[in-house]
Amino acid sequence: MADRFFARFLVAIFAAGWIFVSLGSLSVVAQVTSEESESVRLPPDPTVEHLKLKATGGPEALGLSLDALARIRAWSAVDELLKPLASNAPAADRAARIAAQIGSDQRLRISSATEVSDEAKTALDGIFEARAKTLRDPSGLQAAIKKLTSTSDDEKLSAYRTLFRAGEYASAALIDDILRTSDLDQRREDLRVLLKIDRDAGIAGLRRVALYGTDSARSKAFDALAMLRLQEVQVDLLARRLEAASKADPKTREPALQVMRLALHDAMNEAVASQHDFGDVSVWAINAKRDGVVPTQAATWVVAFRNAADAAARLSRVGDDDPSSVVQQLTAQLAYRVANDPDWGDAKNRDEFLQSFFGTAAAEEVLAAWALPVLENSVETDNDPAAVGVLRLIDGELSRGLAASLLRRGADASVLVETVDHPSATVRYEAAATIARLLAADPQLTFAGMSRVEDRWQQMATLGERGVAIILENRPEIISSWQRIMAGAGFQPKLVSSVASLERMLSLGDDVRLVVSKAQPRDASAIEMIDVVRRMRVGRDVPLLIYSPAPSIATPETIEEEIDQRTESQKAFDGNLPDQFGVRGGIDSLDIAIEASLIHGTVHRDWTTRRGLDLQLIGQTRWADESLRAGLIRSMPRPRSAAGLYEILLDSRRRAHLPTLSPSDRVRYRLLALDAIALLTEE
């Protein structure tokens, strides 16, 4: 037994030793295998290597290689080829040749690739910028234009490619050549290519030179427009004939003038009705020498006012001195100047404007004859920029006689005094400031409506730093929520508990930007509340928001079972979908502040979809279009954050042709009002 036990013990010891040795050898083998795998590298991609080698063949070859490497997403190779160009930029012509071989889609891919370094992306932007400069080079464009009449088809084809790639710069060069060449064949070819590149822009450029260019340039532009034989240039050709026609022949002039006046009327209506669209458009501006055009950017709604000003300039050039027509001309010109520059109206601006229209006539004579008619026309046509423009003209050294003629109209208030209650805060404050300047010439002057002016000064003197939102609500928990929302929207909330108190608050004429009311005020219905606000002149255009309580669900589990049978995964997927504003989960769930540009500046982008007006709420026939002119009446559940107000604020901003009051505007109006009140107090 002892021998058997000892034999088994020896076998166990031998087996354990063998296992230990085996494990050690396996560990060594694994370590060696791991070290060998780290030292092994995959062979280079032959396609990538071939493209990198091909890139050494010159600018075109490098561009083609970069384009191909971007297509196969070989970002490390793209980065390797572009990096040296950042520190050692090629000459402009070589850079342009490189960029010419890279497609725009591949450029976008390279710029968006996270694997490509910023240094390489900077080099890519540099070569494309060099290509843009090369395509816009005036000497190159002129050389291409001269080839348009070549007998060689290859030269013509090369010229077409060059001009079409240059876009609006080629259009400007073609217009320049049209205005200089005396070769009719060359002019015809220039016109033909100009219309092919951009028909509307080409015609607009020629019309602009025909209106504002030098005498020589205008003559050539008119000749070119006559060659086009297009309907849209007939007004320009008509204006040319009227300039040459005798003013003593009314039978010839009057029908033509009526056509041009109708064109101004239509253009002005389109400008006033234009909404504050988003973004800018490329338009032509006359160059410094007035013998050609240059491309520039302008807001789309400003372009509508410029078109009206152009129509007025044609009438002014042909000498249309009919009083009603002059009023329309001045209205259009002032509207465009303020629309293009909201701060227009200093002493230099006023002198230049009066001199351009009335020559050496005295400013007081001009204002006495035209200020009130133009202001009345501006107010009647809802042309707020024109109203601001004419109010700012009434400045400088003003006599007592001029002040009296502008402020008095018998026993009734003049249009200037009535304008202190204008729906636009900027217009009514400008009117009050104008009256303050007039009274500085004679503080003893009295006129109908003086108390209304004094009330406006009192309100201006206490003008706050932010726009006002009036909230009709009397429940403390709801008031607290609205105060938080309005703070996020950039408004100063003012609380009222009834429609009567809302009417009193509105009558103060503060910079009210929004009226919010619950669906059931205690002293009137929502319908009657809207009626009260819209009948007040200062409340005519104020956006109205009628809110209802958020829908309450008594038994959410039952409704969930009966209505929504979706799976949990479907619910999660739907809840993460972008809403109409592009926000995942819904913008109304976000507690964010409205962006400052929506409140104070130009809005460049619109993420919303337009909603129809809830006519069932406000009554389908109770008010005519005038009361709903602003179109800003909304009915919605009470929002949970400022983001819920986005659409109504966006809509109201788009419909305003004047920017909202800036902090500097508010300081200026406060100081003017305080000075005016102090002047009256001294007397």
C-alpha positions as CSV (number, residue, x, y, z in Angstrom):
1,M,0.0,0.0,0.0
2,A,2.8,2.4,0.9
3,D,4.5,1.7,-2.5
4,R,1.2,2.4,-4.4
5,F,0.6,5.6,-2.5
6,F,4.2,6.8,-3.2
7,A,3.9,6.0,-6.9
8,R,0.7,8.0,-7.2
9,F,2.3,10.9,-5.3
10,L,5.2,11.0,-7.8
11,V,2.8,11.0,-10.7
12,A,0.9,14.0,-9.3
13,I,4.1,15.9,-8.8
14,F,5.2,15.2,-12.3
15,A,1.8,16.3,-13.8
16,A,1.8,19.6,-11.8
17,G,5.3,20.4,-13.0
18,W,4.5,19.7,-16.6
19,I,1.4,22.0,-16.4
20,F,3.5,24.8,-14.8
21,V,6.1,24.5,-17.5
22,S,3.5,24.5,-20.3
23,L,1.8,27.6,-19.0
24,G,5.1,29.5,-18.8
25,S,6.0,28.5,-22.4
26,L,2.5,29.6,-23.6
27,S,3.0,33.0,-21.9
28,V,6.3,33.5,-23.6
29,V,4.8,32.5,-27.0
30,A,1.9,34.9,-26.5
31,Q,4.3,37.7,-25.6
32,V,6.4,37.1,-28.7
33,T,3.3,36.9,-30.9
34,S,2.0,40.3,-29.5
35,E,5.4,42.0,-30.1
36,E,5.5,40.6,-33.6
37,S,1.9,41.9,-34.4
38,E,2.8,45.4,-33.2
39,S,5.8,45.5,-35.5
40,V,3.7,44.4,-38.5
41,R,2.2,47.2,-40.6
42,L,-0.5,46.9,-43.3
43,P,0.8,47.6,-46.7
44,P,0.0,51.0,-48.1
45,D,-3.0,51.4,-50.3
46,P,-1.7,51.4,-53.9
47,T,-4.4,53.8,-55.0
48,V,-3.6,56.4,-52.4
49,E,0.1,56.0,-53.1
50,H,-0.5,56.4,-56.8
51,L,-2.5,59.6,-56.3
52,K,0.1,61.0,-54.0
53,L,2.8,60.3,-56.6
54,K,0.6,61.8,-59.3
55,A,0.2,65.0,-57.2
56,T,3.8,65.9,-57.9
57,G,3.0,66.5,-61.6
58,G,2.0,70.1,-61.3
59,P,-0.9,72.3,-60.1
60,E,-3.6,70.5,-62.2
61,A,-2.3,67.1,-61.1
62,L,-2.3,68.2,-57.4
63,G,-5.9,69.4,-57.7
64,L,-7.1,66.2,-59.4
65,S,-5.3,64.1,-56.7
66,L,-6.9,66.1,-53.9
67,D,-10.4,65.7,-55.5
68,A,-9.9,61.9,-55.9
69,L,-8.5,61.4,-52.4
70,A,-11.5,63.3,-51.0
71,R,-13.9,61.0,-52.9
72,I,-12.4,57.9,-51.3
73,R,-12.1,59.7,-47.9
74,A,-8.3,59.3,-47.7
75,W,-8.1,62.1,-45.2
76,S,-4.6,61.5,-44.0
77,A,-3.3,61.8,-47.6
78,V,-5.4,64.9,-48.1
79,D,-4.0,66.4,-45.0
80,E,-0.4,65.5,-46.1
81,L,-0.8,67.2,-49.5
82,L,-2.5,70.4,-48.2
83,K,-0.4,71.2,-45.1
84,P,2.7,72.4,-47.0
85,L,0.5,74.9,-48.9
86,A,-0.4,76.7,-45.6
87,S,3.2,77.7,-44.9
88,N,4.4,77.9,-48.5
89,A,1.4,79.3,-50.4
90,P,1.7,78.9,-54.2
91,A,1.4,81.9,-56.5
92,A,-2.1,83.1,-57.3
93,D,-2.2,81.6,-60.8
94,R,-0.9,78.2,-59.6
95,A,-3.4,78.2,-56.6
96,A,-6.2,78.9,-59.0
97,R,-5.2,76.1,-61.2
98,I,-5.2,73.7,-58.2
99,A,-8.6,74.9,-57.0
100,A,-10.1,74.6,-60.5
101,Q,-9.7,70.8,-60.4
102,I,-11.4,70.4,-57.0
103,G,-15.2,70.1,-57.1
104,S,-17.3,72.2,-54.8
105,D,-18.8,69.1,-53.2
106,Q,-15.3,67.7,-52.5
107,R,-14.2,71.0,-51.0
108,L,-17.2,70.8,-48.7
109,R,-16.3,67.3,-47.7
110,I,-12.7,68.3,-46.9
111,S,-13.8,71.3,-44.9
112,S,-16.2,69.2,-42.9
113,A,-13.8,66.3,-42.2
114,T,-12.7,66.1,-38.6
115,E,-9.6,64.1,-39.6
116,V,-8.2,67.0,-41.7
117,S,-6.2,69.6,-39.7
118,D,-7.2,73.2,-39.4
119,E,-3.9,74.1,-41.1
120,A,-4.8,72.1,-44.2
121,K,-8.3,73.6,-44.3
122,T,-6.8,77.1,-44.1
123,A,-4.6,76.2,-47.1
124,L,-7.7,74.9,-49.0
125,D,-9.6,78.2,-48.4
126,G,-6.5,80.1,-49.6
127,I,-6.3,78.4,-52.9
128,F,-10.1,78.8,-53.5
129,E,-9.8,82.5,-52.6
130,A,-7.0,82.9,-55.1
131,R,-9.2,81.2,-57.8
132,A,-12.1,83.6,-57.0
133,K,-9.8,86.6,-57.4
134,T,-8.5,85.2,-60.7
135,L,-11.9,84.6,-62.1
136,R,-12.9,88.2,-61.2
137,D,-9.7,89.8,-62.6
138,P,-10.9,92.7,-64.8
139,S,-8.2,92.2,-67.4
140,G,-9.1,88.6,-67.8
141,L,-12.7,89.4,-68.1
142,Q,-12.1,92.1,-70.7
143,A,-9.9,89.7,-72.7
144,A,-12.7,87.1,-72.6
145,I,-15.3,89.7,-73.7
146,K,-13.2,90.6,-76.7
147,K,-13.2,87.0,-77.8
148,L,-17.0,86.9,-78.0
149,T,-16.8,88.2,-81.6
150,S,-13.9,85.9,-82.5
151,T,-14.2,83.7,-85.6
152,S,-12.7,80.8,-83.7
153,D,-15.2,78.6,-82.0
154,D,-12.6,77.5,-79.5
155,E,-11.9,81.1,-78.4
156,K,-15.6,81.8,-78.1
157,L,-16.1,78.6,-75.9
158,S,-13.2,79.6,-73.7
159,A,-14.6,83.1,-73.3
160,Y,-18.0,81.7,-72.4
161,R,-16.5,79.5,-69.7
162,T,-14.5,82.4,-68.2
163,L,-17.5,84.7,-68.1
164,F,-20.0,82.2,-66.7
165,R,-17.6,81.3,-63.9
166,A,-17.2,84.9,-62.9
167,G,-20.9,85.4,-62.3
168,E,-22.0,88.9,-61.2
169,Y,-18.5,90.2,-61.8
170,A,-18.8,89.2,-65.4
171,S,-22.2,90.9,-65.7
172,A,-20.6,94.1,-64.4
173,A,-17.8,93.8,-66.9
174,L,-20.2,93.2,-69.7
175,I,-22.3,96.2,-68.8
176,D,-19.1,98.2,-68.7
177,D,-18.2,97.1,-72.2
178,I,-21.7,97.8,-73.5
179,L,-21.4,101.4,-72.2
180,R,-18.0,101.9,-73.9
181,T,-17.9,100.0,-77.2
182,S,-19.0,101.6,-80.4
183,D,-19.0,98.2,-82.3
184,L,-22.6,97.1,-82.7
185,D,-21.7,93.5,-83.2
186,Q,-19.7,93.5,-79.9
187,R,-22.6,95.2,-78.1
188,R,-25.1,92.5,-79.4
189,E,-22.8,89.7,-78.2
190,D,-22.3,91.4,-74.9
191,L,-26.1,91.7,-74.4
192,R,-26.7,88.2,-75.5
193,V,-24.2,86.7,-73.0
194,L,-25.3,89.2,-70.3
195,L,-28.9,87.9,-70.5
196,K,-27.7,84.3,-70.4
197,I,-25.6,84.8,-67.3
198,D,-28.4,86.5,-65.3
199,R,-31.2,88.0,-67.3
200,D,-32.8,90.0,-64.4
201,A,-29.6,91.3,-63.0
202,G,-28.3,92.3,-66.5
203,I,-31.4,94.4,-67.2
204,A,-31.4,95.9,-63.7
205,G,-27.8,97.0,-64.1
206,L,-28.5,98.7,-67.4
207,R,-31.6,100.4,-66.0
208,R,-29.6,101.7,-63.1
209,V,-27.0,103.3,-65.3
210,A,-29.7,104.7,-67.5
211,L,-31.2,106.5,-64.5
212,Y,-28.2,107.6,-62.5
213,G,-25.2,107.5,-64.8
214,T,-23.3,110.3,-66.6
215,D,-24.9,111.7,-69.7
216,S,-22.7,109.6,-72.0
217,A,-23.3,106.4,-70.0
218,R,-27.0,107.0,-69.9
219,S,-27.2,107.4,-73.6
220,K,-25.4,104.1,-74.2
221,A,-27.5,102.4,-71.6
222,F,-30.7,103.6,-73.3
223,D,-29.5,102.4,-76.6
224,A,-28.8,99.0,-75.2
225,L,-32.2,98.8,-73.5
226,A,-33.9,99.8,-76.8
227,M,-32.1,96.9,-78.5
228,L,-33.6,94.4,-76.0
229,R,-37.2,95.3,-76.9
230,L,-38.5,94.0,-73.6
231,Q,-41.7,95.0,-71.8
232,E,-40.0,95.7,-68.4
233,V,-37.8,98.5,-69.9
234,Q,-40.6,100.5,-71.6
235,V,-40.9,102.9,-68.6
236,D,-37.2,103.7,-69.0
237,L,-37.5,104.4,-72.7
238,L,-40.7,106.4,-72.1
239,A,-38.8,108.6,-69.6
240,R,-36.0,109.1,-72.2
241,R,-38.5,110.3,-74.7
242,L,-40.1,112.7,-72.2
243,E,-36.8,114.2,-71.3
244,A,-36.3,115.1,-75.0
245,A,-39.9,116.2,-75.6
246,S,-41.0,119.7,-75.2
247,K,-42.7,120.6,-71.9
248,A,-45.1,122.9,-73.8
249,D,-46.8,119.9,-75.4
250,P,-49.2,118.6,-72.7
251,K,-51.0,116.3,-75.1
252,T,-47.7,114.3,-75.6
253,R,-46.6,114.5,-72.0
254,E,-49.6,113.9,-69.9
255,P,-50.5,110.3,-71.0
256,A,-46.9,109.3,-70.6
257,L,-46.7,110.9,-67.2
258,Q,-49.8,109.1,-66.1
259,V,-48.1,105.8,-67.0
260,M,-45.0,106.7,-65.0
261,R,-47.1,107.9,-62.0
262,L,-48.9,104.6,-62.0
263,A,-45.6,102.8,-62.0
264,L,-44.5,104.8,-58.9
265,H,-47.8,104.1,-57.2
266,D,-47.5,100.4,-57.7
267,A,-43.9,100.3,-56.6
268,M,-44.7,102.3,-53.5
269,N,-47.6,100.0,-52.6
270,E,-45.4,97.0,-53.0
271,A,-42.7,98.5,-50.8
272,V,-45.2,99.3,-48.0
273,A,-46.8,95.9,-48.2
274,S,-43.5,94.1,-48.3
275,Q,-42.8,92.0,-45.3
276,H,-39.4,92.0,-43.5
277,D,-38.1,89.1,-45.4
278,F,-35.0,87.2,-44.3
279,G,-31.5,87.6,-45.6
280,D,-29.9,89.9,-48.2
281,V,-29.9,89.9,-52.0
282,S,-27.2,91.0,-54.4
283,V,-28.2,94.2,-56.3
284,W,-26.4,96.8,-58.4
285,A,-25.1,100.1,-57.1
286,I,-23.8,102.8,-59.4
287,N,-20.0,103.2,-59.2
288,A,-18.1,106.2,-58.1
289,K,-17.6,107.5,-61.6
290,R,-21.3,106.9,-62.5
291,D,-20.3,105.1,-65.7
292,G,-21.0,101.5,-64.6
293,V,-22.3,99.3,-61.8
294,V,-20.8,97.3,-58.9
295,P,-22.5,94.5,-57.0
296,T,-23.6,95.1,-53.4
297,Q,-25.8,93.5,-50.8
298,A,-29.1,94.8,-49.5
299,A,-32.0,93.5,-47.5
300,T,-34.9,92.3,-49.7
301,W,-37.4,94.7,-48.3
302,V,-35.0,97.7,-48.7
303,V,-34.7,96.8,-52.4
304,A,-38.5,97.2,-52.7
305,F,-38.2,100.8,-51.3
306,R,-35.3,101.4,-53.6
307,N,-37.4,100.4,-56.6
308,A,-40.0,103.0,-55.6
309,A,-37.3,105.6,-55.2
310,D,-36.1,104.8,-58.7
311,A,-39.6,105.3,-60.1
312,A,-39.8,108.6,-58.3
313,A,-36.4,109.6,-59.7
314,R,-37.6,109.0,-63.3
315,L,-40.6,111.4,-62.7
316,S,-38.3,113.9,-61.1
317,R,-35.9,113.7,-64.1
318,V,-38.6,114.4,-66.6
319,G,-39.8,117.4,-64.7
320,D,-43.2,116.2,-63.4
321,D,-44.1,119.1,-61.1
322,D,-47.7,118.3,-60.5
323,P,-48.3,118.9,-56.7
324,S,-49.8,115.4,-56.0
325,S,-47.0,113.8,-58.0
326,V,-44.3,115.8,-56.1
327,V,-45.8,114.6,-52.8
328,Q,-45.5,111.0,-54.0
329,Q,-42.0,111.5,-55.3
330,L,-40.8,113.0,-52.0
331,T,-42.5,110.3,-50.0
332,A,-40.8,107.5,-52.0
333,Q,-37.3,109.2,-51.8
334,L,-37.6,109.8,-48.0
335,A,-38.8,106.3,-47.4
336,Y,-35.9,104.7,-49.2
337,R,-33.3,106.9,-47.3
338,V,-34.7,105.9,-43.9
339,A,-35.2,102.3,-44.9
340,N,-31.6,102.0,-46.1
341,D,-30.2,103.9,-43.1
342,P,-32.6,104.2,-40.0
343,D,-30.3,106.9,-38.6
344,W,-30.6,109.1,-41.6
345,G,-31.7,112.7,-40.9
346,D,-28.7,114.7,-39.6
347,A,-28.0,118.3,-40.8
348,K,-25.8,117.1,-43.7
349,N,-28.5,114.6,-44.9
350,R,-31.2,117.2,-44.7
351,D,-29.2,119.8,-46.7
352,E,-28.2,117.3,-49.4
353,F,-31.8,116.1,-49.8
354,L,-33.4,119.6,-50.0
355,Q,-30.7,120.7,-52.5
356,S,-31.1,117.7,-54.7
357,F,-34.8,118.3,-55.1
358,F,-35.3,122.0,-54.7
359,G,-31.9,123.5,-55.7
360,T,-31.3,126.8,-54.0
361,A,-34.8,127.3,-52.6
362,A,-34.8,128.2,-48.9
363,A,-35.4,125.3,-46.6
364,E,-38.2,127.1,-44.7
365,E,-40.1,127.7,-47.9
366,V,-39.8,124.0,-48.9
367,L,-40.9,122.8,-45.5
368,A,-43.8,125.2,-45.3
369,A,-45.1,124.0,-48.7
370,W,-44.4,120.3,-48.6
371,A,-43.8,119.0,-45.1
372,L,-47.4,118.5,-44.0
373,P,-48.6,117.1,-47.3
374,V,-45.8,114.5,-47.4
375,L,-46.4,113.6,-43.7
376,E,-50.1,113.2,-44.3
377,N,-49.5,111.0,-47.3
378,S,-47.0,108.9,-45.4
379,V,-49.4,108.4,-42.4
380,E,-52.4,107.6,-44.7
381,T,-50.4,105.0,-46.6
382,D,-48.8,103.4,-43.5
383,N,-45.4,104.4,-44.9
384,D,-43.5,104.6,-41.5
385,P,-40.0,105.2,-43.0
386,A,-41.3,108.1,-45.0
387,A,-43.0,109.6,-41.9
388,V,-39.8,109.4,-39.9
389,G,-37.9,111.0,-42.8
390,V,-40.1,114.0,-43.2
391,L,-40.3,114.6,-39.4
392,R,-36.5,114.7,-39.3
393,L,-36.4,117.2,-42.1
394,I,-38.2,119.7,-39.8
395,D,-35.1,120.8,-38.0
396,G,-32.5,123.5,-38.0
397,E,-33.1,127.2,-37.5
398,L,-36.9,127.4,-37.5
399,S,-38.9,130.6,-37.5
400,R,-42.1,131.3,-35.5
401,G,-44.1,131.5,-38.7
402,L,-43.0,128.1,-39.9
403,A,-43.7,126.6,-36.4
404,A,-47.2,128.1,-36.4
405,S,-48.0,126.9,-40.0
406,L,-47.0,123.3,-39.1
407,L,-48.8,123.1,-35.8
408,R,-52.0,124.9,-36.5
409,R,-54.9,123.9,-38.7
410,G,-57.8,126.1,-37.5
411,A,-59.7,124.6,-34.6
412,D,-58.5,121.1,-35.3
413,A,-55.2,119.5,-34.6
414,S,-52.8,119.4,-37.5
415,V,-51.5,116.1,-38.9
416,L,-48.2,116.7,-37.2
417,V,-49.9,116.9,-33.8
418,E,-52.1,113.8,-34.6
419,T,-48.9,111.9,-35.4
420,V,-48.0,111.8,-31.7
421,D,-50.5,109.0,-31.4
422,H,-49.2,107.0,-34.4
423,P,-49.2,103.2,-34.0
424,S,-45.4,103.0,-34.5
425,A,-43.5,104.1,-31.3
426,T,-40.6,105.5,-33.4
427,V,-42.9,107.7,-35.5
428,R,-44.9,109.1,-32.6
429,Y,-41.7,109.8,-30.6
430,E,-40.2,111.6,-33.7
431,A,-43.4,113.6,-34.0
432,A,-43.2,114.7,-30.4
433,A,-39.5,115.5,-30.8
434,T,-40.3,117.6,-33.9
435,I,-42.9,119.6,-32.0
436,A,-40.4,120.2,-29.2
437,R,-38.0,121.7,-31.7
438,L,-40.8,123.9,-33.2
439,L,-41.8,125.2,-29.7
440,A,-38.2,126.1,-29.0
441,A,-38.6,128.9,-31.6
442,D,-41.6,130.3,-29.6
443,P,-42.6,128.6,-26.3
444,Q,-45.7,130.8,-26.1
445,L,-47.2,129.2,-29.2
446,T,-50.5,127.4,-28.6
447,F,-52.3,125.0,-30.8
448,A,-55.1,122.4,-30.8
449,G,-54.0,119.1,-29.2
450,M,-51.3,120.7,-27.0
451,S,-52.4,118.4,-24.1
452,R,-51.8,115.3,-26.2
453,V,-48.3,116.4,-27.0
454,E,-47.6,117.1,-23.3
455,D,-48.9,113.6,-22.4
456,R,-46.5,112.1,-24.9
457,W,-43.6,114.1,-23.5
458,Q,-44.4,112.8,-20.0
459,Q,-44.4,109.2,-21.3
460,M,-41.2,109.7,-23.2
461,A,-39.5,111.2,-20.1
462,T,-40.1,107.9,-18.3
463,L,-39.3,105.6,-21.2
464,G,-37.8,102.4,-19.9
465,E,-34.8,100.4,-21.1
466,R,-36.8,97.6,-22.6
467,G,-40.0,97.2,-24.6
468,V,-43.2,96.7,-22.7
469,A,-45.4,93.6,-22.6
470,I,-48.8,94.1,-21.0
471,I,-50.2,91.0,-19.3
472,L,-53.9,90.7,-18.5
473,E,-54.0,88.2,-15.7
474,N,-55.0,88.1,-12.0
475,R,-53.9,84.7,-10.8
476,P,-50.7,84.9,-8.8
477,E,-49.2,81.7,-10.0
478,I,-49.9,82.5,-13.7
479,I,-48.5,86.1,-13.2
480,S,-45.3,84.7,-11.8
481,S,-44.9,82.4,-14.8
482,W,-45.5,85.2,-17.3
483,Q,-43.0,87.5,-15.6
484,R,-40.3,84.8,-16.0
485,I,-41.2,84.3,-19.6
486,M,-41.2,88.0,-20.4
487,A,-37.8,88.4,-18.7
488,G,-36.5,85.7,-21.0
489,A,-38.0,87.4,-24.0
490,G,-36.3,90.7,-23.1
491,F,-39.5,92.6,-22.2
492,Q,-40.6,94.7,-19.2
493,P,-43.9,93.1,-18.0
494,K,-46.7,95.4,-16.9
495,L,-49.7,93.7,-15.2
496,V,-53.3,94.6,-15.6
497,S,-56.3,92.8,-14.2
498,S,-59.1,93.9,-16.5
499,V,-59.8,95.1,-20.0
500,A,-60.5,98.6,-18.7
501,S,-57.1,98.8,-17.1
502,L,-55.6,97.4,-20.2
503,E,-57.1,100.3,-22.2
504,R,-55.7,102.8,-19.8
505,M,-52.3,101.3,-19.9
506,L,-52.3,101.3,-23.7
507,S,-53.4,104.9,-23.9
508,L,-50.2,106.0,-22.2
509,G,-48.5,105.3,-25.6
510,D,-45.4,103.5,-24.2
511,D,-43.3,101.2,-26.4
512,V,-45.7,98.3,-26.1
513,R,-44.4,95.3,-28.0
514,L,-46.9,92.6,-27.0
515,V,-50.3,92.3,-25.3
516,V,-51.0,89.0,-23.6
517,S,-54.5,88.1,-22.3
518,K,-56.2,85.1,-20.8
519,A,-59.1,83.8,-22.8
520,Q,-61.8,85.0,-20.3
521,P,-61.1,88.5,-18.8
522,R,-63.3,89.3,-15.9
523,D,-65.0,92.4,-17.3
524,A,-65.2,91.5,-21.0
525,S,-64.7,88.6,-23.5
526,A,-61.5,88.1,-25.5
527,I,-63.4,89.3,-28.6
528,E,-64.3,92.6,-26.9
529,M,-60.7,92.9,-25.6
530,I,-59.4,92.7,-29.2
531,D,-62.0,95.2,-30.2
532,V,-60.8,97.7,-27.6
533,V,-57.2,97.3,-28.5
534,R,-57.7,97.6,-32.2
535,R,-59.9,100.7,-32.0
536,M,-57.1,102.5,-30.2
537,R,-54.7,104.1,-32.6
538,V,-51.6,103.3,-30.5
539,G,-52.7,99.7,-30.2
540,R,-53.6,99.1,-33.8
541,D,-50.5,97.1,-34.7
542,V,-49.6,95.6,-31.3
543,P,-49.4,91.8,-31.4
544,L,-52.1,90.1,-29.4
545,L,-51.8,86.7,-27.8
546,I,-54.9,85.1,-26.3
547,Y,-53.8,82.1,-24.2
548,S,-55.7,79.2,-22.8
549,P,-54.8,76.9,-19.9
550,A,-52.7,73.9,-20.8
551,P,-55.0,70.8,-21.4
552,S,-55.4,68.9,-18.2
553,I,-55.7,65.0,-18.2
554,A,-57.8,63.6,-15.4
555,T,-56.7,59.9,-15.9
556,P,-53.6,59.8,-18.0
557,E,-53.2,56.1,-17.7
558,T,-56.6,55.4,-19.2
559,I,-56.1,57.9,-22.0
560,E,-52.7,56.4,-22.7
561,E,-54.1,53.0,-23.1
562,E,-57.1,54.1,-25.2
563,I,-55.4,56.7,-27.5
564,D,-51.7,55.8,-27.7
565,Q,-50.9,52.2,-28.3
566,R,-47.4,52.9,-29.5
567,T,-44.5,50.9,-28.2
568,E,-42.0,52.4,-25.8
569,S,-39.4,52.5,-28.6
570,Q,-41.8,54.4,-30.9
571,K,-42.5,56.9,-28.2
572,A,-38.8,57.6,-27.6
573,F,-38.2,57.9,-31.3
574,D,-41.1,60.4,-31.8
575,G,-40.1,62.4,-28.8
576,N,-36.7,63.0,-30.2
577,L,-37.9,64.2,-33.6
578,P,-37.0,67.8,-34.5
579,D,-40.0,70.2,-34.4
580,Q,-40.8,73.0,-36.8
581,F,-38.0,75.1,-35.3
582,G,-35.4,72.3,-35.8
583,V,-35.1,71.5,-32.1
584,R,-35.2,67.9,-31.0
585,G,-38.0,67.3,-28.5
586,G,-39.7,70.6,-29.2
587,I,-38.6,74.2,-28.7
588,D,-41.4,74.9,-26.3
589,S,-39.8,72.6,-23.8
590,L,-36.6,74.7,-23.7
591,D,-36.2,77.4,-21.1
592,I,-34.2,79.8,-23.2
593,A,-34.1,83.6,-23.9
594,I,-35.2,84.9,-27.2
595,E,-32.2,85.9,-29.2
596,A,-31.4,89.6,-29.1
597,S,-31.6,90.0,-32.9
598,L,-35.2,89.0,-32.9
599,I,-36.0,91.8,-30.4
600,H,-33.6,94.5,-31.5
601,G,-32.2,93.8,-34.9
602,T,-32.6,92.2,-38.3
603,V,-33.7,88.6,-38.5
604,H,-31.8,86.6,-41.1
605,R,-33.4,83.2,-40.8
606,D,-36.9,81.8,-40.5
607,W,-37.3,78.3,-39.0
608,T,-41.0,78.6,-38.6
609,T,-44.0,77.5,-40.7
610,R,-46.7,80.1,-41.1
611,R,-49.9,79.5,-39.2
612,G,-53.3,80.5,-40.3
613,L,-55.3,83.1,-38.3
614,D,-57.8,81.6,-35.9
615,L,-60.9,83.5,-37.3
616,Q,-63.2,81.5,-35.1
617,L,-61.7,83.1,-32.0
618,I,-61.7,86.7,-33.2
619,G,-64.9,86.5,-35.3
620,Q,-65.0,86.0,-39.1
621,T,-66.8,89.2,-40.1
622,R,-66.7,91.6,-37.1
623,W,-63.6,93.6,-38.3
624,A,-62.5,94.6,-41.8
625,D,-59.0,94.0,-43.0
626,E,-57.8,97.3,-41.6
627,S,-58.2,96.2,-38.0
628,L,-56.4,93.0,-38.8
629,R,-53.8,94.7,-40.9
630,A,-50.9,93.6,-38.8
631,G,-52.2,90.0,-38.8
632,L,-50.8,89.4,-35.3
633,I,-53.6,87.8,-33.3
634,R,-52.7,84.4,-32.0
635,S,-54.6,81.9,-29.9
636,M,-52.5,79.2,-28.2
637,P,-52.1,77.3,-24.9
638,R,-50.0,79.2,-22.4
639,P,-46.3,78.6,-23.2
640,R,-43.9,77.3,-20.7
641,S,-40.9,79.4,-21.7
642,A,-39.9,82.4,-23.8
643,A,-39.3,80.0,-26.7
644,G,-43.1,79.6,-27.0
645,L,-43.4,83.2,-28.1
646,Y,-40.9,82.8,-30.9
647,E,-43.3,82.7,-33.8
648,I,-45.5,85.7,-32.8
649,L,-42.4,87.8,-32.1
650,L,-40.8,86.8,-35.3
651,D,-44.0,87.6,-37.3
652,S,-44.3,91.0,-35.7
653,R,-40.6,91.8,-36.4
654,R,-40.9,90.8,-40.0
655,R,-43.8,93.2,-40.5
656,A,-42.0,96.2,-39.1
657,H,-40.1,98.3,-41.6
658,L,-38.4,100.3,-38.8
659,P,-36.1,98.7,-36.3
660,T,-37.1,98.7,-32.7
661,L,-35.9,101.4,-30.4
662,S,-32.2,101.0,-29.5
663,P,-30.8,102.0,-26.1
664,S,-29.4,105.2,-27.6
665,D,-32.8,106.0,-29.1
666,R,-34.4,105.7,-25.7
667,V,-31.9,108.0,-24.1
668,R,-32.3,110.6,-26.9
669,Y,-36.1,110.6,-26.6
670,R,-35.9,110.9,-22.8
671,L,-33.6,113.9,-23.0
672,L,-35.7,115.6,-25.7
673,A,-38.9,115.2,-23.6
674,L,-37.2,116.4,-20.4
675,D,-36.0,119.5,-22.2
676,A,-39.4,120.2,-23.6
677,I,-41.1,119.8,-20.2
678,A,-38.5,122.0,-18.6
679,L,-39.1,124.7,-21.3
680,L,-42.8,124.7,-20.6
681,T,-42.3,124.8,-16.9
682,E,-40.1,127.9,-17.1
683,E,-42.8,129.7,-18.9
